[in-house]
Amino acid sequence: MTLRLDVDKARQAGREVLADGEGLRADQTPASSREAAAGLEGLDVADALRAVADGQEAYLRRFADGHDWLGNAVVEAADTVGATDEDGAAVIERSGVGT
């Protein structure tokens, strides 16, 4: 059984995961909750909305960090496999095997 990896597709998948992480970081939902809290200042609801915004922001940040880790790991693995393949091909070419 031979394991084959399309390094270009793997790199692209890693880049897509990284882009998804950036999208999470750009999510404006926590800011909307803070704006609503500002409008309700002095009411008990304002503190609750701020707490919701803080919790959601922390969740999005952790989830985006996970995307960064996974995306970078996939891209790095594809780069390593690609470099290994290129090195192997160069050794075979220099050795004259198969020519």
Secondary structure, 3 states (H helix, E strand, C coil): CCCCCCHHHHHHHHHHHHHHHHHHHCCCHHHHHHHHHHHCCCCHHHHHHHHHHHHHHHHHHHHHHHHHHHHHHHHHHHHHHHHHHHHHHHHHHHHCCCC
